[in-house]
């Protein structure tokens, strides 16, 4: 098992994809900040518009509220996209490890001259 992990780490190092996860993390943080800031600013602008009497000021604050809610939706979409990206990267690595272990078992059983038994590994 340890030999396979070392081989996988060496193969992953050769892919030169180390910049992806850091960039993904920053986008995930930016999405979370945009989501939170959009909701807070929208709520504050809406509350301020309720205490005003001039219809122009009320309209301006309501437009700001709707714009900030749109920012919150975009921030949520960015956050979810990069969260799923990290999860799917982990899932793919897990699948690769399981497939590699399965192939190693098949090769070992073929080398020993016996027919492998089918094992159900449903996840």
C-alpha positions in Angstrom: 0.0 0.0 0.0 2.8 2.4 0.9 4.6 1.7 -2.4 1.4 2.6 -4.4 1.1 5.9 -2.4 4.7 6.8 -3.2 4.1 6.0 -6.9 0.9 8.0 -7.0 2.7 11.0 -5.4 5.5 10.8 -7.9 3.0 10.6 -10.8 1.1 13.6 -9.4 4.3 15.6 -9.0 5.1 15.0 -12.7 1.7 16.4 -13.7 2.8 19.9 -12.5 -0.7 20.9 -11.3 0.3 22.3 -7.9 -1.0 25.8 -8.7 -4.6 24.7 -9.2 -5.6 23.9 -5.6 -4.2 27.2 -4.2 -6.0 29.2 -6.9 -9.2 27.3 -6.3 -9.0 28.0 -2.6 -8.7 31.8 -3.3 -11.6 31.7 -5.6 -13.6 29.8 -3.0 -12.8 32.4 -0.4 -13.6 35.2 -2.8 -17.0 33.6 -3.5 -17.8 33.2 0.2 -16.8 36.8 0.9 -18.9 38.1 -2.0 -21.8 36.1 -0.9 -21.7 37.3 2.7 -21.0 40.9 1.8 -23.8 41.0 -0.8 -26.3 39.8 1.8 -25.2 42.2 4.5 -25.0 45.3 2.3 -28.4 44.4 0.7 -30.0 44.1 4.2 -28.4 47.4 5.4 -29.5 49.3 2.2 -33.0 47.9 2.5 -33.3 49.0 6.1 -32.0 52.4 5.3 -34.5 52.8 2.5 -37.4 52.1 5.0 -36.4 55.2 7.0 -36.3 57.6 4.1 -39.1 59.8 2.8 -37.8 60.9 -0.7 -38.8 58.4 -3.3 -35.6 58.9 -5.3 -33.4 57.9 -2.3 -35.7 54.9 -1.6 -35.4 53.8 -5.2 -31.6 54.2 -5.1 -31.3 52.1 -2.0 -33.6 49.4 -3.3 -31.6 49.2 -6.5 -28.5 48.9 -4.4 -30.2 46.1 -2.4 -31.1 44.2 -5.6 -27.6 44.6 -7.0 -26.1 43.3 -3.8 -28.4 40.3 -3.8 -27.2 39.6 -7.4 -23.6 39.8 -6.1 -24.5 37.3 -3.3 -26.0 34.9 -5.9 -22.8 35.2 -8.1 -20.7 34.7 -5.0 -22.6 31.6 -4.0 -22.2 30.2 -7.6 -18.4 30.8 -7.5 -18.2 29.3 -4.0 -20.1 26.2 -5.0 -18.2 25.7 -8.2 -14.8 25.7 -6.5 -16.1 23.6 -3.6 -17.3 21.0 -6.0 -14.0 21.2 -7.9 -12.1 20.3 -4.7 -14.5 17.5 -3.8 -14.4 16.0 -7.3 -10.6 16.2 -7.4 -10.5 14.2 -4.1 -13.1 11.7 -5.4 -11.1 11.2 -8.7 -7.9 10.5 -6.7 -9.8 8.0 -4.6 -11.2 6.3 -7.7 -7.7 6.1 -9.2 -6.3 4.6 -6.0 -9.1 2.0 -5.9 -8.7 1.1 -9.6 -4.9 0.8 -9.2 -5.4 -1.5 -6.2 -7.9 -3.6 -8.2 -5.6 -3.9 -11.2 -2.7 -4.9 -8.9 -4.9 -7.7 -7.5 -5.8 -8.8 -10.9 -2.2 -8.9 -12.2 -1.1 -10.7 -9.0 -3.8 -13.3 -9.4 -3.1 -13.8 -13.1 0.6 -14.2 -12.3 -0.3 -16.9 -9.7 -2.3 -18.8 -12.3 -5.6 -18.6 -10.6 -8.9 -17.0 -11.8 -9.8 -13.9 -9.7 -13.1 -13.9 -7.9 -15.5 -11.1 -8.6 -15.8 -8.7 -5.6 -18.5 -6.1 -5.5 -17.1 -2.8 -4.2 -20.1 -0.5 -4.7 -19.5 2.9 -3.0 
